[in-house]
Amino acid sequence: MLRVFGKTTNNDKIISEQEFYLEDITEDNFFNIISMICEKMNLATPIILDKHYKQFVQFNRVIFLQSEFLEEVDFRYFIVEIEKDEEKNNFFE
């Protein structure tokens, strides 16, 4: 089980944060997971590109900029990150 955090921030101040527990995050379900997190946090879904998934795999977090939302949002960054599971070294092996 993965512990995933969704956060909205302005500069270095967290505006909202919510945690989720997910079974697995793959390239195939990445869009659906981001959409679900946004829905639960009452946010519009950002434009999701291949670079976002690659960033997520490499750094265990992805950052969506304010400009990557089609609707106007009241935050600067939307961040989705996972907390490393101590039983596994890498979720994506």
C-alpha positions in Angstrom: 0.0 0.0 0.0 1.4 3.4 -1.0 0.8 6.5 1.1 0.3 9.4 -1.3 0.0 13.1 -0.4 -1.7 15.8 -2.5 -0.7 19.4 -1.7 -1.5 22.9 -3.0 1.1 25.6 -2.2 1.8 29.3 -2.6 5.5 29.9 -2.5 6.5 27.9 0.5 3.2 27.8 2.3 0.9 24.8 2.2 -2.7 25.8 1.4 -4.2 22.4 1.5 -3.0 18.8 2.0 -4.7 15.5 1.9 -3.4 11.9 2.1 -4.5 8.9 0.2 -3.7 5.2 0.3 -3.3 3.5 -3.1 -2.4 0.0 -4.2 -0.1 0.8 -7.1 0.7 3.7 -9.4 1.7 2.7 -13.0 2.0 4.7 -16.2 -1.4 3.2 -17.3 -3.3 4.4 -14.2 -1.3 7.6 -13.5 -3.9 9.9 -15.2 -6.8 8.3 -13.3 -5.0 8.6 -10.0 -4.1 12.3 -10.5 -7.8 12.9 -11.6 -9.1 11.1 -8.5 -6.8 13.0 -6.2 -7.9 16.3 -7.8 -11.6 15.3 -7.4 -11.2 14.4 -3.8 -9.4 17.7 -3.2 -12.0 19.6 -5.1 -9.5 20.8 -7.8 -9.6 20.9 -11.6 -7.5 18.2 -13.2 -4.3 19.6 -14.7 -2.9 18.9 -18.1 -0.9 15.6 -17.6 2.0 14.9 -19.9 4.6 12.1 -20.1 7.1 14.3 -18.3 4.9 14.3 -15.2 5.0 10.5 -14.9 8.7 10.5 -15.6 9.2 13.1 -12.9 7.0 11.0 -10.5 9.1 7.9 -11.1 12.4 9.6 -10.8 11.7 11.7 -7.7 8.6 10.1 -6.1 6.8 13.4 -6.6 5.3 15.4 -9.4 4.7 19.2 -9.4 2.0 20.8 -11.5 2.3 24.5 -12.1 -0.5 26.9 -12.0 -0.2 27.4 -15.8 -0.9 23.6 -16.3 -4.5 24.0 -15.2 -7.1 25.1 -17.8 -9.3 26.7 -15.0 -8.1 29.5 -12.8 -6.7 28.2 -9.5 -5.8 30.0 -6.3 -2.5 28.3 -5.7 0.9 28.2 -7.4 1.8 24.5 -7.3 -0.1 21.3 -7.0 2.3 18.5 -5.7 1.6 14.8 -5.5 4.2 12.7 -3.7 4.5 9.3 -2.3 6.1 8.3 1.0 8.6 5.6 0.6 7.6 2.2 2.0 10.4 0.9 4.2 9.7 -2.7 3.1 10.5 -1.8 -0.6 13.5 0.0 -1.9 11.8 1.2 -5.1 8.2 1.1 -6.1 8.9 1.0 -9.8 11.2 -2.0 -10.1 
